[in-house]
Amino acid sequence: MSHCRPSVTKPRLAVEFAGLKLKNPLMPASGTFGYGEEFAPYLDLDQMGAIVTKGLSLNPKAGNPTPRIAETVSGMLNAIGLQNVGVEAFIRDKMPFLEQFDTPVVVNFFGNTQVEYAEVAARLNDVPGVAALEMNISCPNVKHGGIVFGTDPKAAFDVIAKVRKRLDKPLIVKLTPNVTDIRVTAQAAEDAGADVISLINTLTGMAVDVRTRRPRIANVIGGLSGPGIRPVAVRMTHQVVQTVKIPVIGIGGIMRAEDALEFLIVGARAVQVGTANFVDPNAMQTILDGIESFCIEQGIEDINDLIGTLEL
Ligand SMILES: Cc1cc2nc3c(=O)[nH]c(=O)nc-3n(C[C@H](O)[C@H](O)[C@H](O)COP(=O)(O)O)c2cc1C
């Protein structure tokens, strides 16, 4: 076969969807890349497809008590508690740094009520340097007994529709995997007006220190991320790509170029790298270089020719 492949020296890696123009399909996952500035000493932010910020709320949040992170056999558990500076401080103190780069800024956000979600979205809608919003629906709905918005398709639909009304920018809705059938929430998100779906957020988990007999994180239950969750994430990405018409961003356990390629082959238009950034702050550059080498090796002139080419 290889003698038929075109000789490629510089593959085209740019992808375009929902009005977003990305130099390549790689971006950090929210909460693992701070507000970008923290990673600037290690990575050229101009090389990234996009920058995705830590999740923002209307007011600053201090997060959960420590310990908030525990390493597991093939990943990590975290219960940071969505610590963040709040939307106003972000716009004032963090946006000027991010605007220096020729890289789209995706702002991740959340709320405790529908009203809060809509308020944060409306505030960010007025900020010219923000390319798109990523809505984290893995948050408890305080008005409705703490059930997580994203685990109830009706609650997900309602809150997404409220946000949609206040937002002109592209809306990425990030799904939680802690549901029986991810296709149902994905469909609700599309119906409510999402432009893009990203998935997956962390899987709920728990770990116990057998000597102290205490949970290894103070919040008792945390979110599992890292390479151990990747097969779940690839499966869910595949199912969602088959269900909705809108573009999908794949997330979960991407540590190497090959891992990112799995998501692209099942049909994700872009991918996010999370836990890998904690292992190696330069991981995204290494993954990007690996994707380029793979395209050269496989004679792929344009990464778009690889997306959604899963053979069944
Ligand atoms: C420490 C930590 C903080 C996170 N914070 C957020 C957040 O603020 N908003 C969000 O939508 N996802 C958050 N996530 C979830 C990640 O963005 C990502 O969906 C998840 O970790 C799976 O990807 P990974 O296996 O590559 O880490 C966080 C994950 C970690 C590990």
The ligand as an SDF file (V2000), in Angstrom:
LIG
                    3D

 31 33  0  0  0  0  0  0  0  0999 V2000
   -7.6740   19.1610   37.9130 C   0  0  0  0  0  0  0  0  0  0  0  0
   -8.7880   19.1820   36.9300 C   0  0  0  0  0  0  0  0  0  0  0  0
   -9.6320   20.2920   36.8500 C   0  0  0  0  0  0  0  0  0  0  0  0
  -10.6880   20.3200   35.9280 C   0  0  0  0  0  0  0  0  0  0  0  0
  -11.4900   21.4330   35.8530 N   0  0  0  0  0  0  0  0  0  0  0  0
  -12.4820   21.4910   34.9180 C   0  0  0  0  0  0  0  0  0  0  0  0
  -13.2840   22.6720   34.7760 C   0  0  0  0  0  0  0  0  0  0  0  0
  -13.0950   23.6800   35.4600 O   0  0  0  0  0  0  0  0  0  0  0  0
  -14.2870   22.6520   33.8430 N   0  0  0  0  0  0  0  0  0  0  0  0
  -14.5090   21.5640   33.0380 C   0  0  0  0  0  0  0  0  0  0  0  0
  -15.4120   21.6120   32.1930 O   0  0  0  0  0  0  0  0  0  0  0  0
  -13.7350   20.4460   33.1340 N   0  0  0  0  0  0  0  0  0  0  0  0
  -12.7440   20.3910   34.0560 C   0  0  0  0  0  0  0  0  0  0  0  0
  -11.9490   19.2680   34.1390 N   0  0  0  0  0  0  0  0  0  0  0  0
  -12.1990   18.1210   33.2250 C   0  0  0  0  0  0  0  0  0  0  0  0
  -11.2210   18.1350   32.0350 C   0  0  0  0  0  0  0  0  0  0  0  0
  -11.3710   19.3170   31.2790 O   0  0  0  0  0  0  0  0  0  0  0  0
  -11.4060   16.8980   31.1390 C   0  0  0  0  0  0  0  0  0  0  0  0
  -12.7240   16.8800   30.6440 O   0  0  0  0  0  0  0  0  0  0  0  0
  -11.1470   15.5800   31.8770 C   0  0  0  0  0  0  0  0  0  0  0  0
  -10.0580   15.7180   32.7630 O   0  0  0  0  0  0  0  0  0  0  0  0
  -10.8700   14.4080   30.9230 C   0  0  0  0  0  0  0  0  0  0  0  0
   -9.7230   14.6490   30.1260 O   0  0  0  0  0  0  0  0  0  0  0  0
   -8.2430   14.0720   30.4920 P   0  0  0  0  0  0  0  0  0  0  0  0
   -8.4120   12.6010   30.7680 O   0  0  0  0  0  0  0  0  0  0  0  0
   -7.4020   14.3710   29.2860 O   0  0  0  0  0  0  0  0  0  0  0  0
   -7.7770   14.8080   31.7100 O   0  0  0  0  0  0  0  0  0  0  0  0
  -10.8990   19.2190   35.0600 C   0  0  0  0  0  0  0  0  0  0  0  0
  -10.0320   18.1080   35.1350 C   0  0  0  0  0  0  0  0  0  0  0  0
   -8.9900   18.0700   36.0400 C   0  0  0  0  0  0  0  0  0  0  0  0
   -8.0890   16.8650   36.0770 C   0  0  0  0  0  0  0  0  0  0  0  0
  1  2  1  0
  2  3  1  0
  2 30  2  0
  3  4  2  0
  4  5  1  0
  4 28  1  0
  5  6  2  0
  6  7  1  0
  6 13  1  0
  7  8  2  0
  7  9  1  0
  9 10  1  0
 10 11  2  0
 10 12  1  0
 12 13  2  0
 13 14  1  0
 14 15  1  0
 14 28  1  0
 15 16  1  0
 16 17  1  0
 16 18  1  0
 18 19  1  0
 18 20  1  0
 20 21  1  0
 20 22  1  0
 22 23  1  0
 23 24  1  0
 24 25  2  0
 24 26  1  0
 24 27  1  0
 28 29  2  0
 29 30  1  0
 30 31  1  0
M  END
$$$$
